[in-house]
Amino acid sequence: NAGVTQTPKFRVLKTGQSMTLLCAQDMNHEYMYWYRQDPGMGLRLIHYSVGEGTTAKGEVPDGYNVSRLKKQNFLLGLESAAPSQTSVYFCASSLQGPHQPQHFGDGTRLSIL
Amino acid sequence: GQNIDQPTEMTATEGAIVQINCTYQTSGFNGLFWYQQHAGEAPTFLSYNVLDGLEEKGRFSSFLSRSKGYSYLLLKELQMKDSASYLCAGTDSNYQLIWGAGTKLIIKP
């Protein structure tokens, strides 16, 4: 029962470096989401996908790109990391839309120096 | 604007009852979620209210008043393991969830 799996769990980057966060779900969910969580703030949606091959911008998409080439995978890319992107990143999935419960991965703790 | 408000922190005693409130202003509101998040862990789903009224699930109950833009989560017979943050989230007209900052619940023996 893997559910939603995120890799890596921790990462430290230098300003300007790039990286990709991986998210995989084995529940055959259509919708997938990338959030960031910062102290004192609610989860903020970065990008989401309503199905294989589709992506859409959320509340805070700048500085991030995503891809959903396969239904089970949703990748989040940082092309040129900035200290403001230091955060905890959560991937989530739901069977259909956001009116259904979202299942979250364990998070990726990312620090940008 | 769209906004979800909930208290930052609450303290309660083991065995007692606590009510965590949430007020929301979202256009195109369809329903309200409650999630639990233990420190350093992922949020996990607790409840989803679409209709007005109280829904009970064991020790946890959730209430919604659409006319007042108000919800609460009621936790009974508190246990130490209930120490966590409780996140309130409402759907908006863009078909996305708007999340509150979470209420950190501290349980004392």
Boltz contact constraints between the chains, C-beta under 6 A:
constraints:
  - contact:
      token1: [A, 40]
      token2: [B, 101]
      max_distance: 6.0
  - contact:
      token1: [A, 41]
      token2: [B, 101]
      max_distance: 6.0
  - contact:
      token1: [A, 42]
      token2: [B, 99]
      max_distance: 6.0
  - contact:
      token1: [A, 42]
      token2: [B, 100]
      max_distance: 6.0
  - contact:
      token1: [A, 42]
      token2: [B, 101]
      max_distance: 6.0
  - contact:
      token1: [A, 43]
      token2: [B, 99]
      max_distance: 6.0
  - contact:
      token1: [A, 45]
      token2: [B, 96]
      max_distance: 6.0
  - contact:
      token1: [A, 98]
      token2: [B, 91]
      max_distance: 6.0
  - contact:
      token1: [A, 98]
      token2: [B, 97]
      max_distance: 6.0
  - contact:
      token1: [A, 99]
      token2: [B, 30]
      max_distance: 6.0
  - contact:
      token1: [A, 101]
      token2: [B, 45]
      max_distance: 6.0
  - contact:
      token1: [A, 104]
      token2: [B, 42]
      max_distance: 6.0
  - contact:
      token1: [A, 104]
      token2: [B, 43]
      max_distance: 6.0
  - contact:
      token1: [A, 106]
      token2: [B, 42]
      max_distance: 6.0
  - contact:
      token1: [A, 107]
      token2: [B, 42]
      max_distance: 6.0
